[in-house]
Amino acid sequence: AWLWMKPHPRSPAIVPGALPFIGHSHQVIGDRKHLWNFFRKVQLYSLKNGGVCEFWLGTHKFYVITDPEDSLTLSNTCLNKPYVYDFAKKFLNNGLITAQASVWKTHRKLLNPAFNQQVLNTYVNEINVQARTLVSKLAPLAGKEPFDVRKYLINYVLSTVTRTSLGLGTEDQVLIETDYAEAIDELVAMFCDRGQKVWLHSSYIYKWSAMKRKEDQLINTVKNIINPIILKRKSKLKANNDPNNYNNLASTPGKFKPVLDQMLQLADEQNAFTDDDIREHVDTLAAASYLTTSSAVTFILLVIGKYPNVQERIYKELQEVYEHEDDNFTEQDLHKLVYLEAVIKESMRVYPVVTFIARKVDRDVNLKNCTLRAGSSCALGLYGLLRHPLWGADAEQFKPERWLDPATLPEHRSLYAAFGVGRRICIGHLLSNMMSKIALAHICRRYHVTGDISTVECEFDVALQPVKGHHIFLTSRK
Ligand code: HEM
């Protein structure tokens, strides 16, 4: 093992503190706040050392890339995910996040059209409905005490994503928002837990653990909820007597074709997906969307709360866009909210929620100054890319204005890494932006927000999130 750990020519710098056999494993043990500090530290170390460095978990080598060009090379050369993603494989299997490159290529191509702007525009009405529900749930809290807004946002994102992907009626939707949401939440937390408990990485040891028994139980819960929904929808579409049938929906204003229907249609016409594939895609969309988007909006509210001038400018822009206090935000309105968009982008740059992604290095890869060895894993440091010196001397500062003038933005596209880098970039990024924008527009037109991003401590939980209990305070604008 020691020989394997020995640097070879064209090796990058090794993060200090490695021990024989265990590498840096002792440095990741601790709570989630500690874990985030470790990941942050290695990315800053990578930035300082020419954009690539390495660390070790046991005898497994992880490279960390924060150079924009090298990260693009690696992410497009190696499309497979490393073994840590396999922890979620039993649950999400052929879903886009965990799918092997060969399956991913076909499925991603088939699913891309379901997330293009034209399709997303048909969701605007539904997202407004959900944002109104969010605002009405926040109403009793306004003017009272500071509170943790994240759980309300989780609920908002999960309802929106499951509504638009499953198209359920109110009855079935209740089950999704309670039992299904809870099971997904526990499963995601469990994968993160296993990642940190290095001894449970071995599938042999894991097989005998209480965590594995719990995982099986939760996966069954999820299957028992989603499988009947898929079957029911399938037979309804087949019978062609459903008034919600796609062909009627497509042309009805305010209606949309849920992703589930699009997948069932592809399955029917092209044999593209099995029922299991479809469930895995639906579960992946739910799991990938809610922690990320809810954290992002929480951070944005804390940022808005900290900078009153930014908040007033958002409010002014909103007032210019809608005519009546109670109007929905239309697709055209969303285009006009350019300052709000800049605030969202800048907040996600300075306070990203997905701080790194990873790839399996399944062949030797030559980068500018070093060679990555096959058999290892590589983390692409999104946090590092988003504050790379190429952003300018003010890279650490929150400055939404930089997005209003393209001339001030860095040229390299992979520096805009909040939603990933390369071909496996987030499929839901436009939907996520729409959900964030509509929720913030509804909140900011009703309330004045107080919060303080500068005192927030973060913990790593798949998505980065404020340590529990970080609060905002709302006062009604009326
Ligand atoms: C603030 C919100 C979000 C952030 C920061 C985010 C970030 C990311 C990142 C960094 C990746 C790349 C993962 C990797 O390469 O390993 C990714 C992938 C993915 N995201 Fe998102 N995401 C967000 C919201 C969403 C939403 C709303 C959805 C679904 C509706 C979604 C669905 C997915 C899926 C399915 C993938 C896998 C894509 C593939 O490999 O083809 N995400 N996301």
Residues whose N, C-alpha, C, O or C-beta is under 5 A from the ligand:
A	BS01	HEM	L96 I97 R108 L285 A288 S289 T292 T293 A296 V353 V354 I357 A358 A418 F419 G420 R424 I425 C426 I427 G428 L431 S432
